[in-house]
Amino acid sequence: MPCPIHVFRSAESRRKAISSTVFILLVFGCAVLLVAAFSWDSTIKVDGSEYSGVLLLCSFVAGGIGTMSNVTYWAFATRYPTHCTVTSQLFNIFSPFLLHALCKMFY
């Protein structure tokens, strides 16, 4: 059975790679969200109906980034004390409710 390449990397090298991956995903995710925010109203016609192609594409890409960041986040977060990971998990759980409450306040 061939040996995976990551076995030959040092722990510090793996930590740096994970940190870089998380940072790149965050930057790329912010860029996709900015593209979606500023160009969501550009539409394409499909069978007589208009759809926001940019918004659909950005949603697809953002979903992929969210999945990757979830996978890499926990490898990144385990380097910190337990109370930090518990706090961040609580924020991940309750942030949709907070967003919903804010939307209800303004609309």
C-alpha positions as CSV (number, residue, x, y, z in Angstrom):
1,M,0.0,0.0,0.0
2,P,1.5,3.4,-1.0
3,C,2.2,5.8,1.8
4,P,0.4,9.1,1.7
5,I,2.6,12.2,1.2
6,H,1.3,13.9,4.3
7,V,3.0,11.3,6.5
8,F,6.4,12.8,5.5
9,R,5.5,16.3,6.4
10,S,6.2,17.7,9.8
11,A,3.5,18.6,12.3
12,E,4.4,22.3,11.9
13,S,4.3,22.1,8.1
14,R,0.8,20.5,8.4
15,R,-0.4,23.3,10.8
16,K,0.8,25.9,8.4
17,A,-0.9,24.2,5.4
18,I,-4.2,24.0,7.4
19,S,-4.0,27.7,8.4
20,S,-3.2,28.7,4.9
21,T,-6.1,26.7,3.6
22,V,-8.6,28.2,6.1
23,F,-7.4,31.7,5.2
24,I,-7.6,31.1,1.5
25,L,-11.1,29.7,1.9
26,L,-12.2,32.7,3.9
27,V,-10.9,35.2,1.4
28,F,-12.3,33.3,-1.5
29,G,-15.7,33.0,0.3
30,C,-15.8,36.7,1.0
31,A,-14.9,37.4,-2.7
32,V,-17.8,35.2,-3.9
33,L,-20.2,36.9,-1.5
34,L,-19.2,40.3,-2.8
35,V,-19.7,39.2,-6.4
36,A,-23.1,37.9,-5.4
37,A,-24.0,41.1,-3.6
38,F,-23.1,43.4,-6.4
39,S,-24.3,41.4,-9.4
40,W,-27.2,39.4,-8.2
41,D,-29.6,41.3,-10.4
42,S,-28.0,40.3,-13.7
43,T,-30.4,37.7,-15.3
44,I,-30.4,35.1,-18.0
45,K,-33.5,33.9,-19.9
46,V,-34.3,30.2,-19.8
47,D,-37.5,29.1,-21.5
48,G,-39.0,32.5,-21.2
49,S,-38.3,32.9,-17.5
50,E,-35.5,35.1,-16.1
51,Y,-33.1,33.7,-13.5
52,S,-30.1,35.3,-11.8
53,G,-27.3,33.1,-13.2
54,V,-24.6,34.9,-11.2
55,L,-26.5,34.3,-8.0
56,L,-27.0,30.6,-8.8
57,L,-23.4,30.2,-9.6
58,C,-22.2,32.1,-6.5
59,S,-24.6,30.0,-4.4
60,F,-23.1,26.8,-5.8
61,V,-19.5,28.0,-5.2
62,A,-20.3,29.3,-1.7
63,G,-21.8,25.9,-0.8
64,G,-18.6,24.2,-1.9
65,I,-16.5,26.7,0.0
66,G,-18.7,26.2,3.1
67,T,-18.3,22.4,2.9
68,M,-14.5,22.7,2.6
69,S,-14.2,25.2,5.4
70,N,-16.2,23.0,7.7
71,V,-13.8,20.1,7.0
72,T,-10.7,22.2,7.5
73,Y,-12.0,24.3,10.3
74,W,-12.0,21.6,12.9
75,A,-8.4,20.6,12.2
76,F,-7.6,24.3,12.7
77,A,-9.7,24.7,15.8
78,T,-8.4,21.7,17.7
79,R,-5.1,23.6,18.2
80,Y,-6.9,26.0,20.6
81,P,-8.2,25.5,24.1
82,T,-11.6,23.7,24.5
83,H,-13.5,26.8,25.6
84,C,-12.6,28.5,22.3
85,T,-14.0,25.6,20.2
86,V,-17.1,25.4,22.4
87,T,-17.7,29.1,22.0
88,S,-17.2,29.0,18.2
89,Q,-19.6,26.0,18.0
90,L,-22.2,27.8,19.9
91,F,-21.9,30.7,17.5
92,N,-22.3,28.3,14.6
93,I,-25.4,26.9,16.1
94,F,-27.1,30.2,17.0
95,S,-26.0,32.5,14.2
96,P,-28.9,31.4,11.9
97,F,-31.3,32.3,14.6
98,L,-29.6,35.7,15.2
99,L,-29.7,36.4,11.4
100,H,-33.4,35.5,11.3
101,A,-34.2,37.8,14.3
102,L,-32.3,40.7,12.6
103,C,-34.2,40.1,9.4
104,K,-37.5,40.1,11.3
105,M,-36.6,43.4,13.0
106,F,-35.9,45.2,9.8
107,Y,-38.6,43.7,7.5
